[in-house]
Amino acid sequence: MDVTLGMLVGLLAWLAVRYGLSCLYTVDQNERAVKTVFGRVQRVGEVMTAQSALGESLSDDDRPRYNYPQVRVIPPGGPYFKWPWERIYKVSIATQTMNMAHDPEDPTANAHGTVLEAVTKDQLDTGLTGQIRYRVAESNLYAYLFGVKHPISHVMGYFVSVLRERIAGFAAPIGADAARGGEMSAVTGVSINDLRKNLRDLNEHMERECASSAARYGIILDASLITGIDPPGEVETALAAINTAYNQVSSDISLAQALADQKIVQSKRAVEIQTLNAQAEVEPLVALARELGVLRESGPDTLRAYLRNVRVPLFAHARSVVREVKE
């Protein structure tokens, strides 16, 4: 009897230690957790992804496909308690950095994850280098944990496909240089040059296009940092020559434009000077006409007296005078 009682007490103690301690858990500061009960995740009512703010980033075709339920997120802290039939899934929400050429399923791809190849619109093979920053979307943990099997693989595949599509059809916006003449189109239309000059626009485009990754896969792309676009070695020399010619043509055009602007300014100034001179010559005549008009209104004798007073000083300087004599 004592042996049986001791075995029972020992069994109860073992069960208390084995399952009692394992039923306690904590969540770190940079982690979030969700709980499943008999394999079913705890949800927040009937709220779905399509009804949340994340659903706005999905197209009408993708919204039914990626319509995941919203789950109850366990915040950092603890210890928390769970029953043996419950299971806890923890994920880190810290921002992580990855080489954009890394393939999670094949580490040897893309030159061992160092350079991502893409083809431009003029059929040139380029090597892209850069990084992406990402983190798990706390508002869509269902998609990350249960929606897809390897979320980061899906995100990288989606990112690479969007990037290659953008590279293949990229065309630089028409700027002032291209608008000055058709002779510049052959220079500014080189795809690699256009891509290098518009890296910021390319990065911003990638961020906009990948904004739906949080709703699709539960991963937020914080930023894409494409830092280098390198052509094949045999093309580099030709590109250097094109860039040199482009710089020379741009310099000549800028110089011609500056000279033309200077001539225009000088012409405007000359017109202003001549206009002022003409106004200066006309003003005394206009003033004299006004005075004569006033004198005429005073009477004919006044105007004749004025003319006589004007002639008297002139006679002192005249050598001879021709005067009309009435017969």
C-alpha positions as CSV (number, residue, x, y, z in Angstrom):
1,M,0.0,0.0,0.0
2,D,2.8,2.4,0.9
3,V,4.6,1.4,-2.3
4,T,1.5,2.1,-4.4
5,L,0.9,5.5,-2.6
6,G,4.6,6.4,-3.2
7,M,4.3,5.5,-6.9
8,L,1.1,7.6,-7.2
9,V,2.8,10.6,-5.5
10,G,5.8,10.2,-7.7
11,L,3.7,10.1,-10.8
12,L,1.8,13.2,-9.8
13,A,5.0,15.0,-9.1
14,W,6.4,14.0,-12.4
15,L,3.3,15.1,-14.2
16,A,3.4,18.4,-12.4
17,V,7.0,19.1,-13.3
18,R,6.7,17.7,-16.8
19,Y,3.5,19.5,-17.9
20,G,3.2,22.2,-15.2
21,L,6.5,23.9,-16.1
22,S,6.1,23.3,-19.8
23,C,2.7,25.1,-19.7
24,L,4.5,28.3,-18.8
25,Y,6.1,30.4,-21.5
26,T,7.4,34.0,-22.1
27,V,7.6,36.2,-25.1
28,D,10.7,38.3,-25.7
29,Q,10.6,42.0,-26.5
30,N,11.3,41.6,-30.2
31,E,8.9,38.7,-30.5
32,R,5.2,38.2,-31.0
33,A,3.3,34.9,-30.5
34,V,0.0,33.2,-31.4
35,K,-1.7,30.3,-29.8
36,T,-3.4,27.3,-31.4
37,V,-6.0,25.1,-29.6
38,F,-6.1,21.6,-31.0
39,G,-4.5,22.9,-34.1
40,R,-6.8,25.9,-34.6
41,V,-5.4,29.3,-34.2
42,Q,-7.1,31.8,-32.0
43,R,-8.8,34.4,-34.1
44,V,-10.2,37.9,-33.7
45,G,-13.9,37.4,-34.3
46,E,-14.6,37.1,-38.1
47,V,-12.2,39.8,-39.2
48,M,-10.3,39.0,-42.4
49,T,-7.4,40.5,-44.2
50,A,-9.6,41.9,-47.0
51,Q,-11.5,44.0,-44.4
52,S,-8.3,45.4,-42.8
53,A,-6.0,48.2,-44.0
54,L,-3.8,45.6,-45.6
55,G,-6.5,44.6,-48.0
56,E,-6.3,48.0,-49.7
57,S,-2.9,47.0,-51.1
58,L,-4.4,44.0,-52.9
59,S,-5.9,44.0,-56.3
60,D,-9.5,42.8,-56.9
61,D,-8.1,39.5,-58.2
62,D,-5.8,38.9,-55.3
63,R,-8.1,39.9,-52.5
64,P,-10.1,36.6,-52.4
65,R,-6.9,34.6,-52.7
66,Y,-5.0,36.2,-49.8
67,N,-8.0,36.7,-47.5
68,Y,-6.5,35.4,-44.3
69,P,-8.2,35.6,-40.8
70,Q,-6.9,38.0,-38.2
71,V,-5.4,36.2,-35.2
72,R,-5.0,37.2,-31.6
73,V,-1.4,38.3,-31.0
74,I,0.3,37.7,-27.7
75,P,2.4,40.7,-26.8
76,P,5.9,40.6,-25.1
77,G,5.9,39.6,-21.4
78,G,5.0,36.6,-19.3
79,P,5.1,34.1,-17.9
80,Y,1.9,33.0,-19.7
81,F,0.1,29.8,-19.2
82,K,-1.1,27.3,-21.8
83,W,-2.7,23.9,-21.6
84,P,-0.9,20.8,-23.0
85,W,-3.2,20.7,-25.9
86,E,-2.3,24.2,-26.8
87,R,0.7,25.2,-28.9
88,I,2.6,28.5,-29.0
89,Y,4.2,29.9,-32.2
90,K,6.7,32.7,-31.7
91,V,8.1,34.9,-34.5
92,S,10.7,37.7,-34.4
93,I,9.5,41.1,-35.7
94,A,13.0,42.6,-35.8
95,T,14.0,44.2,-39.1
96,Q,16.4,42.0,-41.0
97,T,18.6,42.6,-44.0
98,M,19.2,40.2,-46.9
99,N,21.2,40.4,-50.1
100,M,18.7,40.9,-52.9
101,A,20.5,38.1,-55.0
102,H,20.1,35.5,-52.2
103,D,17.9,32.6,-53.0
104,P,16.6,30.9,-49.8
105,E,16.0,27.6,-51.6
106,D,19.3,27.5,-53.6
107,P,22.2,29.3,-51.9
108,T,24.4,28.6,-55.0
109,A,22.1,30.5,-57.4
110,N,22.9,34.0,-58.6
111,A,26.6,33.6,-58.2
112,H,26.2,32.2,-54.7
113,G,23.8,35.0,-53.8
114,T,26.0,38.0,-54.8
115,V,24.7,39.2,-58.1
116,L,21.2,39.1,-59.6
117,E,21.1,38.9,-63.4
118,A,18.5,40.9,-65.4
119,V,18.0,41.8,-69.1
120,T,17.4,45.4,-70.2
121,K,15.0,46.6,-72.9
122,D,17.9,46.7,-75.4
123,Q,18.9,43.1,-74.6
124,L,21.9,43.8,-72.4
125,D,22.7,41.4,-69.5
126,T,23.2,43.3,-66.3
127,G,24.3,42.4,-62.8
128,L,22.3,44.0,-60.0
129,T,23.6,44.3,-56.5
130,G,21.9,45.6,-53.4
131,Q,19.9,44.7,-50.3
132,I,16.4,44.6,-49.0
133,R,15.2,45.2,-45.5
134,Y,12.2,43.3,-44.3
135,R,10.3,42.3,-41.1
136,V,7.3,40.1,-40.2
137,A,4.0,41.9,-40.3
138,E,2.5,41.8,-36.8
139,S,-0.9,42.5,-38.3
140,N,-0.9,39.4,-40.5
141,L,0.8,36.6,-38.6
142,Y,-1.6,34.0,-40.0
143,A,-0.2,34.5,-43.5
144,Y,3.4,34.2,-42.2
145,L,2.8,31.2,-40.0
146,F,0.1,29.2,-41.8
147,G,-0.6,30.9,-45.2
148,V,2.5,29.9,-47.1
149,K,5.1,27.3,-46.4
150,H,8.2,29.4,-46.9
151,P,7.2,33.1,-46.7
152,I,10.6,34.6,-47.4
153,S,11.0,32.4,-50.5
154,H,7.7,33.7,-51.8
155,V,8.7,37.3,-51.0
156,M,12.1,37.0,-52.7
157,G,10.6,35.4,-55.8
158,Y,7.9,38.1,-56.0
159,F,10.5,40.8,-55.5
160,V,12.9,39.4,-58.2
161,S,10.1,39.0,-60.7
162,V,8.9,42.5,-60.3
163,L,12.4,43.9,-60.4
164,R,13.3,42.0,-63.6
165,E,10.0,43.1,-65.3
166,R,10.9,46.7,-64.4
167,I,14.4,46.4,-65.7
168,A,13.2,44.9,-68.9
169,G,10.8,47.8,-69.6
170,F,12.5,50.7,-67.9
171,A,12.6,54.0,-69.8
172,A,14.0,57.1,-68.3
173,P,11.6,60.1,-68.2
174,I,12.1,62.7,-70.9
175,G,14.2,65.5,-69.5
176,A,15.5,68.8,-70.7
177,D,18.4,67.3,-72.5
178,A,16.2,65.0,-74.6
179,A,13.7,67.8,-75.3
180,R,16.4,70.1,-76.9
181,G,16.8,68.0,-80.0
182,G,16.4,64.6,-81.5
183,E,20.1,64.1,-81.7
184,M,20.2,63.4,-78.0
185,S,17.8,60.5,-78.1
186,A,20.4,58.0,-79.2
187,V,22.6,59.0,-76.2
188,T,20.0,59.2,-73.5
189,G,18.2,56.0,-74.6
190,V,21.0,53.6,-73.4
191,S,19.1,51.5,-70.9
192,I,22.0,50.9,-68.4
193,N,22.8,54.6,-68.3
194,D,19.1,55.4,-67.7
195,L,19.0,52.8,-64.9
196,R,22.1,54.2,-63.2
197,K,20.8,57.7,-63.3
198,N,17.4,56.8,-61.9
199,L,18.3,54.3,-59.1
200,R,16.2,56.3,-56.7
201,D,13.1,56.1,-58.9
202,L,13.8,52.4,-59.4
203,N,14.0,51.8,-55.6
204,E,10.8,53.8,-55.0
205,H,9.0,51.8,-57.7
206,M,10.0,48.5,-56.1
207,E,8.7,49.7,-52.7
208,R,5.4,50.7,-54.2
209,E,5.0,47.4,-56.2
210,C,6.0,45.3,-53.2
211,A,3.6,47.1,-50.7
212,S,1.2,44.1,-51.0
213,S,3.7,41.6,-49.6
214,A,2.4,42.2,-46.1
215,A,-1.1,41.1,-47.2
216,R,0.2,38.3,-49.4
217,Y,2.9,36.7,-47.3
218,G,2.9,38.5,-43.9
219,I,6.3,40.2,-44.6
220,I,6.8,43.9,-44.8
221,L,9.5,45.2,-47.2
222,D,10.9,48.2,-45.4
223,A,13.2,49.3,-48.2
224,S,14.9,48.0,-51.4
225,L,18.4,49.4,-51.8
226,I,19.7,48.7,-55.3
227,T,23.2,50.0,-55.2
228,G,24.9,48.8,-58.4
229,I,24.0,48.0,-62.0
230,D,27.0,46.5,-63.8
231,P,27.0,45.6,-67.5
232,P,29.1,42.8,-69.0
233,G,32.9,43.5,-69.3
234,E,32.7,43.7,-73.1
235,V,30.0,46.4,-72.9
236,E,31.8,48.5,-70.3
237,T,34.2,50.1,-72.8
238,A,31.5,51.0,-75.2
239,L,29.4,52.5,-72.4
240,A,32.4,54.6,-71.3
241,A,32.8,55.9,-74.9
242,I,29.1,56.7,-75.0
243,N,29.2,58.5,-71.7
244,T,32.2,60.5,-72.8
245,A,30.5,61.6,-76.0
246,Y,27.3,62.4,-74.1
247,N,29.2,64.6,-71.6
248,Q,31.0,66.4,-74.5
249,V,27.7,67.0,-76.3
250,S,26.0,68.1,-73.1
251,S,28.9,70.5,-72.5
252,D,28.6,72.0,-76.0
253,I,24.9,72.4,-75.7
254,S,25.2,74.1,-72.3
255,L,27.8,76.5,-73.7
256,A,25.7,77.3,-76.7
257,Q,22.6,77.8,-74.5
258,A,24.6,80.1,-72.3
259,L,25.8,82.2,-75.2
260,A,22.3,82.4,-76.7
261,D,20.9,83.5,-73.3
262,Q,23.6,86.1,-73.1
263,K,22.8,87.5,-76.6
264,I,19.1,87.6,-75.7
265,V,19.8,89.5,-72.6
266,Q,22.0,92.0,-74.4
267,S,19.4,92.5,-77.1
268,K,16.7,93.2,-74.5
269,R,19.0,95.7,-72.8
270,A,19.7,97.4,-76.1
271,V,16.0,97.7,-76.9
272,E,15.4,99.2,-73.5
273,I,18.1,101.8,-73.9
274,Q,16.8,102.9,-77.4
275,T,13.3,103.1,-76.0
276,L,14.5,105.3,-73.1
277,N,16.4,107.5,-75.6
278,A,13.4,107.9,-77.8
279,Q,11.2,108.8,-74.8
280,A,13.8,111.3,-73.7
281,E,13.7,113.1,-77.1
282,V,9.9,113.0,-77.3
283,E,9.2,114.3,-73.8
284,P,10.4,117.9,-74.4
285,L,8.4,118.2,-77.6
286,V,5.3,116.9,-75.8
287,A,5.9,119.4,-73.0
288,L,6.3,122.3,-75.5
289,A,3.1,121.3,-77.3
290,R,1.2,121.4,-74.0
291,E,2.6,124.9,-73.2
292,L,1.7,126.2,-76.7
293,G,-1.8,124.8,-76.3
294,V,-2.2,126.6,-73.0
295,L,-0.9,129.9,-74.6
296,R,-3.2,129.5,-77.5
297,E,-6.2,129.2,-75.2
298,S,-5.2,132.5,-73.6
299,G,-5.7,134.3,-76.9
300,P,-4.0,134.9,-80.3
301,D,-2.0,137.9,-79.0
302,T,-0.4,135.8,-76.3
303,L,0.9,133.2,-78.8
304,R,2.3,136.0,-81.1
305,A,4.0,137.6,-78.1
306,Y,5.5,134.3,-77.2
307,L,6.8,133.8,-80.7
308,R,8.3,137.3,-80.7
309,N,10.1,136.7,-77.4
310,V,11.5,133.5,-78.8
311,R,12.8,135.1,-82.0
312,V,14.6,138.0,-80.2
313,P,17.4,135.9,-78.7
314,L,17.8,134.1,-82.1
315,F,18.5,137.4,-83.9
316,A,21.6,138.0,-81.7
317,H,23.2,134.8,-83.1
318,A,22.0,135.1,-86.7
319,R,24.4,136.5,-89.3
320,S,21.6,137.4,-91.7
321,V,17.8,137.5,-91.5
322,V,15.4,137.0,-94.4
323,R,12.2,138.8,-93.7
324,E,9.0,138.7,-95.7
325,V,7.7,142.2,-96.7
326,K,4.1,142.6,-97.5
327,E,3.4,144.9,-100.5
